Amino acid sequence: MNGWIYGYYVMLVTCFAISLFNLQYKQVKLLAVLLGISILSEILVELIGKRGSHFYIVYHFFVVLEYSLITVILRMGIRDPRWRLLMWISIFVFGAISLVYSFGFGGWRNFPGINITIESFLVICWCLLSFFSITPNSEASIFRHPDFWLTLAFFFYFAGSMCVNGFYNLLLASDAASAKRLFAILNSLSNYLLYIMLIKSILCFRLHKISS
């Protein structure tokens, strides 16, 4: 395990631990579930990978769970019932399409780059919608609003994922060693930024509650 991956695991566990102390907030509670599933997925990947088996299958299922939870979290900040309904429907549509593509066409032995690209595009759309739905207190800065940091975290992470994951399989086929090394660095950096912003969001939930 290289230093980039080790640092990513530390950030993931730290963010999860902080979320456990703030479960009174609905978004944080769902975020804790997402982080917990992320930790379990990484443990499974490590265990399966050490046996020489195809560990990418874990990510094919994780993508569906990840998208579902993130969409529900972002949906909480949307007031328009039409958009809320569309987001809810998208969970089932994406889940079905993703799994059918993985096990019917894409192959579960490969990295789910196409699945993640579609997921990233959808989450970015919901993030943009969420940004326009944030209504901070006129006396408070937008940078103290928990939904702002939560949305910004997902926006930056999935914008980076869409750039990297889409061509990862192509690079993996031509130069596996370089592809894995580059992916580890870029993915870790985007995850560091993600968890820093998520931690900021969790802390803002408490401050936002106190100020309210």
C-alpha positions in Angstrom: 0.0 0.0 0.0 1.5 3.3 -1.0 1.4 6.6 1.0 -1.4 8.1 -1.1 -3.7 5.3 -0.4 -2.8 5.1 3.2 -3.6 8.9 3.6 -6.9 8.4 1.8 -7.9 5.6 4.3 -6.9 7.9 7.2 -9.1 10.7 5.9 -12.0 8.3 5.3 -11.9 6.9 8.8 -11.5 10.4 10.3 -14.5 11.7 8.5 -16.5 8.7 9.5 -15.6 9.1 13.1 -16.6 12.7 13.2 -19.9 11.9 11.6 -20.7 9.5 14.3 -20.7 12.3 16.9 -23.2 14.3 14.8 -25.9 11.7 14.0 -28.7 14.0 15.2 -28.7 15.6 11.7 -30.4 13.7 9.0 -27.9 14.4 6.2 -25.0 13.5 8.5 -26.7 10.3 9.5 -27.0 9.3 5.8 -23.4 10.5 5.2 -22.3 8.2 8.0 -24.0 5.3 6.3 -22.2 6.2 3.0 -18.8 6.5 4.7 -19.4 3.2 6.6 -20.2 1.4 3.3 -17.1 3.0 1.8 -14.9 1.6 4.5 -16.4 -1.9 4.2 -16.0 -1.7 0.4 -12.3 -0.8 0.7 -11.7 -3.6 3.2 -13.4 -6.1 0.8 -11.2 -4.8 -2.0 -8.1 -5.3 0.0 -9.1 -8.8 1.1 -10.2 -9.9 -2.4 -7.2 -8.2 -4.1 -4.7 -10.1 -1.9 -6.2 -13.4 -3.0 -5.6 -12.4 -6.6 -9.3 -12.4 -7.4 -11.2 -9.8 -9.4 -12.0 -7.1 -6.8 -13.6 -4.7 -9.3 -16.9 -6.5 -8.7 -17.1 -4.6 -5.3 -17.1 -1.3 -7.0 -19.9 -2.3 -9.4 -22.2 -2.7 -6.5 -20.7 0.2 -4.5 -21.4 2.7 -7.4 -25.2 2.0 -7.1 -25.2 2.4 -3.3 -23.1 5.5 -3.5 -25.3 7.2 -6.1 -28.5 6.3 -4.2 -27.3 7.7 -0.8 -25.7 10.9 -2.3 -28.9 11.6 -4.3 -31.0 11.2 -1.2 -28.7 13.5 0.8 -28.8 16.2 -1.9 -32.5 15.7 -2.3 -33.1 16.9 1.2 -32.0 20.4 0.3 -34.3 20.6 -2.7 -37.8 22.0 -2.2 -39.3 21.7 -5.7 -41.4 18.5 -5.6 -40.9 17.9 -9.4 -37.1 17.8 -9.0 -37.4 15.7 -5.8 -39.5 13.2 -7.7 -37.1 13.1 -10.6 -34.1 12.5 -8.3 -36.0 9.7 -6.6 -36.8 8.0 -9.9 -33.2 8.4 -11.1 -32.0 6.2 -8.2 -34.0 3.2 -9.5 -33.2 3.9 -13.2 -29.5 4.4 -12.6 -29.3 1.3 -10.4 -31.0 -0.9 -13.0 -29.0 0.5 -16.0 -25.7 0.3 -14.1 -26.1 -3.3 -13.0 -27.4 -4.4 -16.4 -24.4 -2.8 -18.1 -22.0 -4.3 -15.6 -23.1 -7.8 -15.7 -24.7 -7.9 -19.2 -22.3 -5.8 -21.3 -19.4 -4.2 -19.5 -18.2 -7.1 -17.6 -17.8 -7.1 -13.8 -14.1 -8.0 -14.1 -13.3 -4.5 -15.4 -13.2 -1.2 -13.6 -16.7 0.4 -13.8 -15.5 3.5 -15.6 -18.6 4.0 -17.7 -20.9 3.5 -14.6 -18.9 6.1 -12.6 -18.9 8.5 -15.5 -22.7 8.4 -15.7 -23.0 8.6 -11.9 -20.7 11.6 -11.9 -22.7 13.4 -14.5 -25.9 12.9 -12.7 -24.5 13.9 -9.3 -23.0 17.1 -10.8 -26.4 18.0 -12.2 -28.0 17.5 -8.7 -25.2 19.5 -7.2 -25.8 22.5 -9.5 -29.5 22.2 -8.6 -28.6 22.1 -4.9 -26.4 25.2 -5.2 -29.4 27.2 -6.6 -31.6 25.9 -3.8 -29.4 27.0 -0.9 -31.1 29.9 1.0 -28.7 31.1 3.7 -29.6 33.4 6.5 -29.1 37.0 5.3 -26.9 37.7 8.3 -24.7 34.6 7.9 -22.1 33.9 5.3 -22.7 31.2 2.7 -19.4 29.6 3.8 -21.0 28.8 7.1 -23.9 26.9 5.5 -23.6 23.1 5.8 -25.4 22.4 2.6 -22.9 24.6 0.7 -19.9 22.6 1.8 -21.7 19.3 1.4 -22.7 20.1 -2.2 -19.3 21.6 -3.0 -17.6 18.4 -1.8 -19.6 16.1 -4.0 -19.3 18.6 -7.0 -15.5 18.8 -7.0 -15.1 15.1 -6.3 -17.3 13.9 -9.1 -16.1 16.5 -11.5 -12.6 15.0 -11.0 -13.9 11.4 -11.2 -15.6 12.1 -14.5 -12.3 13.3 -15.9 -10.2 10.4 -14.6 -12.4 7.3 -14.4 -13.8 7.6 -17.9 -10.5 6.8 -19.6 -9.0 4.6 -16.8 -9.8 1.3 -18.6 -8.1 2.5 -21.8 -5.0 3.6 -20.0 -5.0 0.4 -18.0 -5.0 -1.7 -21.2 -2.0 0.2 -22.6 0.2 0.7 -19.5 -1.2 -1.0 -16.4 1.5 0.1 -14.0 1.4 3.7 -14.9 -2.4 3.7 -15.0 -2.7 2.3 -11.4 0.0 4.7 -10.1 -1.7 7.8 -11.7 -5.1 6.7 -10.6 -4.0 6.2 -7.0 -2.5 9.7 -6.9 -5.4 11.6 -8.6 -8.1 9.6 -6.8 -6.4 10.1 -3.4 -6.1 13.9 -4.0 -9.7 14.2 -4.9 -10.7 12.1 -1.9 -8.6 14.3 0.4 -10.5 17.4 -0.9 -13.8 15.5 -0.6 -13.3 14.5 3.1 -11.9 17.9 4.1 -15.1 19.6 2.8 -17.3 16.9 4.3 -15.8 17.4 7.7 -16.3 21.2 7.2 -19.9 20.5 6.4 -20.5 18.3 9.4 -19.0 21.0 11.7 -21.2 23.6 10.0 -24.3 21.6 10.8 -23.6 22.0 14.5 -22.8 25.8 14.1 -25.9 26.3 11.9 -28.1 24.6 14.5 -26.7 26.8 17.3 -27.1 30.0 15.3 -30.7 29.1 14.4 
